[in-house]
């Protein structure tokens, strides 16, 4: 009985404690946890929004309209919200900072590759390897005339019916030309025409519906923009490399100026990897448009060392059109001889900075003479486009056709002048006649130490050779002297000093002795091998 009472008391106590704990738990804030909400306020969580499918950034011009493009890496490139950019020029080789550059390069490569071909040239020649064109691979050399193994180069299909643009040195001295297309088909090619003065040639194969290259605008190319070199280096067909435009307007003297009077060199420099076999291939922007023809490399080893050079496509296109339509190049000319504007020349004529091209001589009855241009004028612009160098002026004129009228801005007497010039046509023959030296008895000579040169009067034989009756010849020249730095060379003929004719050593001394330190003395010189004259300015020490 007592045990039953004890159990009842224990049960009652446990019950009371349970009731108390339950009541305390119902008081808000009585514990460290919030109370559950009423059932009516509970709602299911919203489903996760469907992940947005990211797409690669499209290239500026799509490689193939409507073609599928794939991202070939595993990086999830996220597109940020667009920010209003400041006004800036459009650069064809620019990569969006928030985009995937992979798709741009792939698109450009897909666009150009089908239009780049391999060219094999089987030569019959006795010439040795031409180091001035190290792109072209030639296996074996022998002084005896022989059939050489094929030289490998590249070319660009420019029309659907088989016209192919390449370098002159790729097809030079060809016994047979073979072309292999991107799709592996092979054809024999025929020569359409060449222009050694620009190192451009056109060949043709009998084919239709070929994938022609898209042609860009080399005038819009800017230093620092991305470009791609496409060709067949070292017999590796259809090779693509990338780099940037390193410089513009390069003159690297690969065209023989002693043979071709109107040679033009105005190369685009790039660090895209190019090697033997790339010659004649394409330099393209990131839109897959051809902006240059790969032509030369600067190298000590014969292979890539970081410096490649391409002919601007605007010039190459004009030349190729002439070759296709006329069989030769109709070269527009001003009829002047020109030189660089140095800092010394700019100061002497009052030009704010050294820019443009100095007219050293004006040919008789030339377009320049008819328009009133004179020796000493500095050409600053052509058709509103600034002239930055001799090469730049050459290419600006060469891109026109004979008979075109161009607006030329010049610097004369401390002012800018504008004149319209109707361009003439260069002679069909580009060859220059070479002169045979004539032995003469050396007359008395005199040294002028302040200029750093020694001069003497002309002999009768020299007067007959140069077709002049007066002047002094430079017999000796001190290295790094004022005359040397100004651009005078040994055997130059001095015709005038400060616009006064010079007939004797005494006259030379009389004209120059009044010059003071810091003065600029103008020398007019006879152009060797030509009929014109050129000017230099010597700063008196």
C-alpha positions in Angstrom: 0.0 0.0 0.0 2.8 2.4 0.9 4.6 1.6 -2.4 1.4 2.5 -4.4 1.2 5.9 -2.6 4.9 6.6 -3.3 4.4 5.9 -7.0 1.3 8.1 -7.1 3.2 11.0 -5.5 6.1 10.5 -8.0 3.8 10.5 -11.0 2.0 13.6 -9.7 5.3 15.5 -9.3 6.5 14.6 -12.8 3.2 15.7 -14.2 3.4 19.1 -12.4 7.0 19.7 -13.6 6.0 18.8 -17.2 3.0 21.3 -17.1 5.3 24.1 -15.8 7.9 23.5 -18.5 5.3 23.5 -21.2 3.8 26.8 -20.0 7.2 28.5 -19.8 8.0 27.4 -23.4 5.0 29.3 -24.7 6.2 32.7 -23.4 7.8 34.6 -26.4 11.5 35.3 -26.0 11.8 32.9 -23.1 14.4 30.8 -25.0 17.3 31.4 -27.5 15.2 30.3 -30.5 12.3 32.0 -32.3 9.0 30.3 -32.3 7.9 28.6 -35.5 5.5 30.6 -37.6 2.0 29.6 -38.0 1.4 27.0 -40.7 -0.5 29.5 -42.8 2.6 31.7 -43.2 4.8 29.0 -44.6 5.3 29.1 -48.4 7.4 26.8 -50.6 10.8 28.4 -51.8 10.8 29.8 -55.3 12.5 27.5 -57.7 16.2 28.3 -58.7 16.1 30.4 -61.8 17.3 28.5 -64.9 21.0 29.2 -65.5 21.5 31.5 -68.4 23.4 29.9 -71.3 26.5 32.0 -71.9 27.6 32.5 -75.5 31.1 33.4 -76.8 31.6 37.0 -77.8 31.1 37.2 -81.6 34.0 38.5 -83.7 33.6 41.9 -85.3 32.8 40.3 -88.6 31.6 36.7 -88.4 33.7 34.1 -90.1 30.9 32.5 -91.9 27.4 33.9 -91.7 25.2 31.7 -89.6 28.0 29.3 -88.9 28.1 27.6 -85.5 31.0 28.7 -83.2 32.3 26.7 -80.3 34.2 27.6 -77.2 37.1 25.3 -77.0 38.3 26.0 -73.5 36.7 25.3 -70.1 36.7 28.9 -68.8 33.3 30.3 -68.1 33.6 33.8 -69.5 31.0 36.0 -67.8 29.7 39.0 -69.6 29.5 42.1 -67.3 26.8 44.8 -67.7 27.8 47.2 -70.5 29.4 50.4 -69.4 29.1 53.4 -71.7 32.6 53.9 -73.1 34.2 57.1 -73.9 34.4 58.2 -77.5 37.3 56.3 -79.2 38.4 55.3 -82.7 37.3 51.9 -83.9 40.3 49.5 -84.3 39.7 46.4 -86.4 42.2 44.4 -84.3 40.8 45.4 -80.9 39.7 42.7 -78.5 36.8 43.5 -76.1 38.1 43.6 -72.6 35.2 41.6 -71.3 35.0 39.1 -74.2 36.5 35.7 -75.1 39.4 36.4 -77.5 39.4 32.7 -78.5 36.3 33.0 -80.6 37.7 36.1 -82.4 40.9 34.4 -83.4 39.1 31.2 -84.4 36.6 33.2 -86.5 39.4 35.1 -88.3 41.4 32.0 -89.1 38.3 30.1 -90.4 37.6 33.1 -92.7 41.1 33.3 -94.3 42.5 29.8 -94.3 40.5 28.5 -97.4 41.9 31.4 -99.5 45.6 30.8 -98.7 47.5 28.4 -101.1 50.9 26.8 -101.3 53.1 27.6 -104.3 55.9 25.5 -105.5 58.4 27.0 -107.9 60.8 24.7 -109.9 63.5 27.0 -111.1 66.1 26.8 -113.9 68.7 29.2 -112.7 72.3 29.8 -112.0 71.7 32.5 -109.4 72.6 31.9 -105.7 70.4 32.3 -102.7 69.1 35.8 -102.3 69.5 36.8 -98.7 67.3 39.9 -99.2 64.3 37.6 -99.4 64.9 35.0 -96.7 61.3 33.8 -96.8 61.8 31.8 -99.9 63.3 28.4 -99.3 65.8 27.2 -101.9 67.5 23.9 -101.4 70.9 23.5 -102.9 73.2 26.0 -104.7 75.5 25.5 -107.7 77.3 27.8 -110.0 76.3 25.6 -112.9 72.8 26.0 -114.4 70.6 23.3 -112.9 67.0 22.3 -112.0 66.6 23.2 -108.3 64.2 21.4 -106.0 60.9 23.3 -105.5 61.0 26.6 -103.6 58.1 26.9 -101.3 56.0 30.0 -100.9 52.4 31.1 -100.4 49.7 32.9 -102.2 46.2 34.4 -101.7 43.2 33.6 -103.9 41.7 37.0 -104.8 39.0 36.0 -107.3 36.7 33.0 -107.5 38.0 32.2 -111.0 41.6 31.5 -110.1 43.6 34.7 -109.8 46.2 34.4 -107.0 48.3 37.2 -105.5 51.8 36.5 -104.3 55.4 38.0 -104.2 57.5 38.5 -107.3 60.4 36.7 -105.7 58.3 33.6 -105.0 57.6 33.0 -108.7 60.8 34.6 -110.1 62.7 32.6 -112.7 60.1 29.9 -112.7 60.3 26.9 -115.0 57.1 25.5 -113.5 54.6 26.7 -111.0 52.4 24.3 -108.9 49.6 25.4 -106.6 48.0 23.4 -103.8 44.7 24.6 -102.4 43.5 24.4 -98.8 41.3 21.5 -99.9 44.4 19.6 -101.1 43.6 19.9 -104.8 46.6 20.7 -107.0 46.9 22.8 -110.2 49.6 24.0 -112.6 49.7 27.8 -112.6 50.4 30.4 -115.3 52.1 33.7 -114.8 49.8 36.7 -115.3 52.3 39.5 -114.6 54.9 40.8 -112.2 56.0 44.1 -110.7 59.5 43.9 -109.3 59.3 47.5 -108.0 56.8 46.4 -105.4 57.6 42.7 -105.3 54.1 41.8 -106.3 53.1 39.1 -108.8 49.8 37.5 -110.0 49.4 33.9 -111.2 46.3 32.0 -112.3 45.0 28.5 -112.1 42.1 27.0 -114.2 39.5 26.6 -111.5 36.1 28.1 -110.6 34.1 28.9 -107.4 37.2 29.2 -105.3 37.0 30.8 -101.8 38.4 34.3 -102.4 39.9 36.2 -99.5 38.2 39.2 -97.9 40.2 42.4 -98.6 40.7 44.9 -95.8 42.0 48.5 -95.7 45.7 48.8 -94.9 45.3 52.5 -94.4 43.3 51.8 -91.2 46.0 49.5 -89.7 47.3 50.9 -86.4 50.4 50.2 -84.4 49.6 47.8 -81.5 46.6 46.1 -83.1 46.4 42.3 -83.3 47.1 40.6 -86.6 47.6 37.0 -87.9 50.1 35.7 -90.4 48.8 32.8 -92.6 50.9 30.8 -94.9 53.0 27.7 -95.4 56.3 28.1 -93.5 58.9 25.4 -93.6 56.5 23.2 -95.6 53.9 23.2 -92.8 50.8 24.0 -94.8 48.0 26.3 -93.6 49.8 27.6 -90.6 48.4 30.5 -88.5 50.4 32.7 -86.1 49.4 35.8 -84.2 51.1 39.0 -83.1 50.7 42.7 -83.2 51.6 45.5 -85.7 55.0 46.7 -84.5 55.5 49.6 -86.9 54.3 51.2 -90.1 56.1 52.7 -93.1 59.2 50.6 -92.9 61.9 50.8 -95.7 64.2 47.8 -95.6 65.9 48.1 -99.0 65.1 44.7 -100.4 64.2 46.0 -103.8 67.2 46.9 -106.0 67.2 50.6 -106.4 70.1 50.4 -108.9 67.8 48.5 -111.3 64.4 50.0 -110.6 63.9 53.8 -110.6 60.4 53.7 -109.1 60.8 51.1 -106.4 58.3 51.4 -103.5 58.9 50.1 -100.0 56.4 51.0 -97.2 56.1 47.8 -95.2 53.9 46.9 -92.2 56.2 45.5 -89.5 54.8 42.7 -87.3 56.1 40.3 -84.7 53.7 37.5 -85.8 55.9 34.4 -86.3 56.8 34.1 -90.0 59.5 31.8 -91.6 60.7 30.6 -95.0 57.6 29.6 -97.0 55.4 32.4 -95.6 56.3 34.8 -98.5 53.2 35.7 -100.4 50.9 34.7 -97.6 48.4 36.8 -95.8 48.6 39.2 -92.9 45.0 39.6 -91.7 43.2 41.6 -89.0 40.9 40.0 -86.5 38.0 40.3 -88.9 39.8 37.9 -91.2 40.5 40.6 -93.8 43.8 40.8 -95.6 45.7 43.9 -94.7 49.2 42.9 -96.0 51.2 40.4 -98.1 54.0 38.8 -96.0 57.2 39.5 -97.8 60.4 39.6 -95.8 62.0 39.0 -92.4 65.0 40.7 -90.7 67.1 37.8 -89.4 70.7 36.8 -88.9 69.9 33.1 -88.9 67.5 32.8 -91.9 64.6 32.1 -89.6 62.2 34.1 -87.5 63.8 36.5 -85.0 60.8 38.7 -84.3 60.8 41.1 -87.3 58.5 40.4 -90.2 57.4 42.8 -93.0 54.3 42.9 -95.2 53.3 44.9 -98.2 50.2 47.0 -97.5 47.2 45.4 -99.3 45.9 48.7 -100.7 49.1 49.0 -102.8 49.1 45.3 -103.7 45.5 45.4 -104.8 46.1 48.3 -107.1 49.1 46.6 -108.6 47.3 43.3 -109.1 44.4 45.0 -110.8 46.8 46.6 -113.3 48.5 43.3 -113.9 45.2 41.5 -114.5 43.7 44.2 -116.7 46.7 45.6 -118.6 49.5 43.0 -118.1 51.8 45.7 -116.6 51.6 48.3 -113.8 50.6 51.8 -114.8 52.6 53.8 -112.2 51.4 57.3 -111.3 54.2 59.7 -110.7 54.8 63.3 -109.6 58.1 63.6 -111.4 60.2 64.6 -108.5 63.2 63.3 -106.5 62.6 63.3 -102.8 64.4 62.9 -99.5 63.6 62.6 -95.8 63.1 65.8 -93.7 65.6 65.7 -90.9 65.6 67.8 -87.8 68.3 69.9 -89.4 66.3 70.5 -92.6 63.2 71.3 -90.6 65.0 74.0 -88.6 66.6 75.4 -91.7 63.3 76.0 -93.4 61.3 77.0 -90.3 59.1 73.8 -90.2 57.8 73.2 -86.7 58.8 69.5 -86.7 60.6 67.1 -89.1 57.7 65.7 -91.2 56.8 65.2 -94.9 59.1 64.7 -97.9 61.7 67.2 -99.2 61.6 67.8 -102.9 65.3 67.5 -104.0 64.6 68.0 -107.7 61.8 68.5 -110.2 62.0 66.7 -113.6 61.6 68.8 -116.7 58.1 68.8 -118.2 56.8 66.7 -115.3 53.5 67.0 -113.6 55.2 68.6 -110.6 56.9 71.2 -112.8 53.6 72.0 -114.6 51.9 72.5 -111.2 54.6 74.8 -110.0 56.4 72.6 -107.5 60.0 73.6 -106.8 63.2 72.2 -105.4 63.1 72.8 -101.6 59.3 72.4 -101.3 58.3 70.0 -98.5 55.2 67.9 -99.3 53.1 67.7 -96.2 49.8 66.1 -97.4 48.2 64.4 -100.4 44.4 64.5 -100.7 44.1 65.6 -97.1 46.2 62.7 -95.8 49.3 63.7 -93.9 52.7 62.6 -95.4 55.0 61.4 -92.6 57.9 60.1 -94.7 59.4 59.6 -98.1 57.9 56.0 -98.2 54.5 57.4 -97.2 54.5 59.9 -100.1 55.6 57.2 -102.6 52.7 54.9 -101.6 50.2 57.7 -101.5 51.0 58.6 -105.1 51.4 54.9 -106.3 47.8 54.1 -105.1 46.5 56.6 -107.7 46.4 56.1 -111.4 47.9 58.2 -114.2 45.7 61.2 -115.0 44.2 61.4 -111.5 44.3 64.9 -109.9 45.6 65.0 -106.4 45.6 68.0 -103.9 49.1 68.5 -102.6 49.9 70.6 -99.6 53.5 71.9 -99.5 55.7 74.0 -97.1 57.4 76.9 -98.8 58.8 80.2 -97.5 57.5 79.4 -94.0 53.9 78.9 -95.1 51.6 76.1 -96.2 50.4 76.1 -99.8 48.0 73.8 -101.7 48.2 72.9 -105.4 46.4 70.5 -107.6 48.6 68.1 -109.6 47.5 65.9 -112.5 49.7 62.8 -112.1 51.7 61.4 -115.0 52.7 57.9 -115.9 56.1 56.3 -115.3 57.9 54.9 -118.3 57.2 51.3 -119.1 60.8 50.3 -118.7 62.1 50.6 -115.1 65.7 49.9 -115.9 68.4 52.4 -115.2 71.4 52.7 -117.4 74.7 52.3 -115.6 77.7 54.5 -116.4 81.2 53.3 -117.1 83.8 55.1 -115.0 86.3 57.2 -116.9 89.9 57.6 -115.7 90.9 61.2 -115.2 93.9 63.1 -114.0 93.2 64.5 -110.5 93.4 68.3 -110.5 94.2 70.5 -107.5 92.1 70.0 -104.4 91.3 72.0 -101.2 90.2 70.9 -97.7 87.5 72.9 -95.8 88.0 71.7 -92.2 84.9 73.4 -90.8 82.7 71.3 -93.1 84.8 68.2 -93.0 85.3 67.7 -96.7 87.9 68.2 -99.5 86.7 69.3 -102.9 88.3 69.9 -106.4 87.2 71.2 -109.7 85.8 68.8 -112.4 87.9 67.5 -115.2 86.8 67.7 -118.8 85.9 64.1 -118.8 83.7 64.5 -115.7 82.0 67.5 -117.2 81.1 65.5 -120.3 80.0 62.5 -118.2 77.7 64.5 -115.9 76.7 66.9 -118.8 77.6 70.0 -116.8 80.2 72.7 -117.2 80.6 73.9 -113.6 80.7 72.6 -110.1 83.1 71.0 -107.6 83.4 67.3 -106.8 83.8 66.0 -103.2 87.1 64.1 -103.2 87.4 63.3 -99.5 84.9 63.3 -96.5 85.7 63.2 -92.8 83.6 60.6 -91.0 81.0 62.1 -88.7 81.8 65.6 -89.9 79.1 68.2 -90.5 79.1 67.4 -94.2 78.9 63.6 -93.5 76.1 64.0 -91.0 74.2 66.2 -93.5 74.2 63.5 -96.1 77.0 64.4 -98.5 78.9 61.5 -100.0 82.3 61.2 -101.7 82.2 62.0 -105.4 79.0 64.1 -105.0 79.1 67.1 -107.3 78.4 70.5 -105.6 76.5 72.8 -108.0 75.4 75.6 -105.8 75.9 76.9 -102.2 73.1 79.0 -100.8 71.6 79.3 -104.3 74.8 80.7 -105.8 76.7 78.7 -108.5 80.1 77.3 -107.6 82.7 77.2 -110.4 85.9 77.2 -108.5 87.6 76.5 -105.2 87.9 80.3 -104.7 84.2 80.8 -105.1 83.5 78.0 -102.6 85.7 79.7 -100.0 84.2 83.2 -100.7 80.6 82.0 -100.3 81.1 79.9 -97.1 83.6 82.1 -95.2 80.9 84.5 -94.0 79.0 81.7 -92.3 78.8 81.7 -88.5 78.5 78.9 -86.0 75.0 77.6 -85.9 74.1 78.8 -89.4 72.7 76.3 -92.0 74.4 76.4 -95.4 72.4 74.9 -98.3 74.3 72.8 -100.8 72.8 71.8 -104.1 74.2 68.5 -105.4 74.0 66.6 -108.7 72.2 63.3 -108.4 74.5 60.5 -109.5 73.1 58.4 -112.3 70.2 60.8 -112.9 69.4 64.2 -114.3 68.1 66.0 -111.2 69.6 67.6 -108.1 69.2 67.2 -104.4 69.8 69.5 -101.4 71.4 69.1 -98.0 71.8 71.6 -95.2 75.2 71.7 -93.3 75.2 73.2 -89.8 78.3 75.2 -89.3 80.1 74.1 -86.1 
